[in-house]
Structure formats: C-alpha cells, structure tokens
Amino acid sequence: MPALLAGLSGRLPQAREILAQLEAHPEQWELGAVTGQVMSARAEILLDEGQAEEALRLLRQAVHCFQEMHVPLEAATARLRLAELLILAGDTEGAGLELGGAEKVFRRAQASWMLERCSRLRASVG
C-alpha cells in the first residue's frame, strides 16, 4: 500500500495525502486486509506526530485485523514494527513476545531478510 510505504520511508506528507484520499472513500477498502494497512499507515503518522500510545493501539489493531483476515506475513510485519515501537517505549518483554510471533511466521515463509531484521532488533536490546 502506497501510504504505508511512504510513511515507512519517511515521506509522511505523501502518506498523509494518500491516507486522506483513502479515508474519503472507506467503502472501497474497509473490508479486508487493506483495513490493517490503513491502520498501520495511520500508526506511522501518529508516531510522527508524537502520539506514541495511540500509534501502539492502532498497530495492535492492525495485527489483529491481519490475523483475522489470515494474512500471516502482513501480521508478522506489523508485529515486527510493533516490537520496534515497544522497545522505544521501554517494554522489552512485550517486544520479545511480538518479535517471537513474527519470527515464527518469517521462518515458515523462509523470509530470511525479515529474520535478519528480527535478529538485529533482538541484538539491539541485548
């Protein structure tokens, strides 16, 4: 999804614009995995605006949405991002749980590049 990618790559003004366009027509996306992607994008924007708690809440909702829609790689990717934010918030125990769930999916999918990200994150917290 362009809004999430723009948000994650630091192009938040573009992400805000794309997200506003999507939110103007929720009937086109409010069912399915796109809902989780929109939540993830909103979370990145909220984080940029200094609203970390709300960003965490939305990211947790996105994980749940992806799990409900049976899109495990999307859920795992969101869990990895959630782990990153939990570490920033000082919750290394919660981050470890999210990271473990993400790693399990990435191993099954043989997503070595994502497993490397998980390993780097684990190493960063000791």
C-alpha positions as CSV (number, residue, x, y, z in Angstrom):
1,M,0.0,0.0,0.0
2,P,1.5,3.3,-1.0
3,A,0.5,5.2,2.2
4,L,2.3,2.7,4.4
5,L,5.3,2.6,2.2
6,A,5.5,6.3,2.1
7,G,5.2,6.5,5.8
8,L,7.8,4.0,6.5
9,S,10.3,5.5,4.1
10,G,10.0,9.0,5.7
11,R,7.7,10.5,3.1
12,L,5.0,11.3,5.7
13,P,3.4,14.3,3.8
14,Q,2.8,11.9,0.8
15,A,1.5,9.2,3.2
16,R,-1.0,11.7,4.8
17,E,-2.2,12.7,1.3
18,I,-2.8,9.1,0.2
19,L,-4.4,8.2,3.5
20,A,-6.8,11.2,3.3
21,Q,-7.8,10.0,-0.2
22,L,-8.5,6.5,1.1
23,E,-10.4,7.8,4.2
24,A,-12.6,9.9,1.9
25,H,-13.9,6.6,0.4
26,P,-13.9,3.9,3.1
27,E,-16.4,1.8,1.2
28,Q,-13.6,0.9,-1.2
29,W,-11.3,-0.5,1.4
30,E,-12.9,-1.0,4.9
31,L,-13.3,-4.7,4.4
32,G,-10.3,-7.0,4.1
33,A,-6.6,-6.7,4.7
34,V,-6.5,-3.1,3.4
35,T,-8.1,-2.1,6.7
36,G,-5.0,-3.3,8.5
37,Q,-2.7,-1.5,6.1
38,V,-4.6,1.7,6.7
39,M,-4.3,1.3,10.4
40,S,-0.6,0.7,10.1
41,A,-0.2,3.8,8.0
42,R,-2.2,5.8,10.5
43,A,0.1,4.5,13.3
44,E,3.2,5.7,11.5
45,I,1.7,9.2,11.1
46,L,0.6,9.3,14.7
47,L,4.1,8.3,15.8
48,D,5.5,11.1,13.7
49,E,3.1,13.5,15.4
50,G,4.3,12.4,18.9
51,Q,1.2,10.2,19.7
52,A,3.1,7.0,20.5
53,E,0.4,5.5,22.7
54,E,-2.3,5.9,20.0
55,A,0.2,4.6,17.4
56,L,0.7,1.5,19.5
57,R,-3.0,0.9,19.9
58,L,-3.6,1.2,16.1
59,L,-0.7,-1.1,15.3
60,R,-2.1,-3.7,17.7
61,Q,-5.4,-3.4,15.9
62,A,-3.7,-3.8,12.6
63,V,-2.0,-7.0,13.8
64,H,-5.4,-8.3,14.9
65,C,-7.0,-7.4,11.6
66,F,-4.3,-9.1,9.6
67,Q,-4.6,-12.2,11.8
68,E,-8.4,-12.2,11.3
69,M,-8.0,-11.9,7.5
70,H,-5.5,-14.8,7.5
71,V,-2.6,-12.8,6.0
72,P,0.2,-14.0,8.2
73,L,3.1,-12.2,6.5
74,E,1.3,-8.8,6.9
75,A,0.6,-9.7,10.5
76,A,4.2,-10.7,11.1
77,T,5.5,-7.5,9.5
78,A,3.1,-5.4,11.7
79,R,4.3,-7.4,14.8
80,L,7.9,-6.6,13.9
81,R,7.0,-2.9,13.7
82,L,5.1,-3.2,17.0
83,A,8.1,-4.8,18.6
84,E,10.3,-1.8,17.4
85,L,7.8,0.7,19.0
86,L,7.5,-1.3,22.2
87,I,11.3,-1.2,22.6
88,L,11.2,2.5,22.2
89,A,8.5,2.7,24.8
90,G,10.7,0.6,27.2
91,D,8.5,-2.6,27.0
92,T,11.2,-5.1,26.1
93,E,9.1,-8.0,27.4
94,G,6.1,-7.1,25.2
95,A,8.5,-6.5,22.3
96,G,10.0,-10.0,22.8
97,L,6.6,-11.6,22.5
98,E,5.7,-9.7,19.3
99,L,9.1,-10.5,17.9
100,G,8.8,-14.2,18.7
101,G,5.5,-14.4,16.9
102,A,6.9,-12.5,13.9
103,E,9.9,-14.8,13.7
104,K,7.8,-17.9,13.7
105,V,5.9,-16.7,10.6
106,F,9.0,-15.5,8.8
107,R,10.8,-18.8,9.4
108,R,7.8,-20.7,7.9
109,A,7.8,-18.4,4.9
110,Q,11.6,-18.6,4.6
111,A,11.7,-14.8,4.7
112,S,15.4,-14.6,5.5
113,W,15.6,-10.8,5.1
114,M,12.9,-10.3,7.6
115,L,14.5,-12.8,10.0
116,E,17.7,-10.7,9.7
117,R,15.7,-7.6,10.8
118,C,14.4,-9.6,13.7
119,S,17.9,-10.7,14.7
120,R,19.2,-7.1,14.5
121,L,16.3,-5.9,16.7
122,R,16.9,-8.6,19.3
123,A,20.6,-7.8,19.3
124,S,19.9,-4.1,19.9
125,V,18.1,-4.8,23.2
126,G,20.6,-7.3,24.4
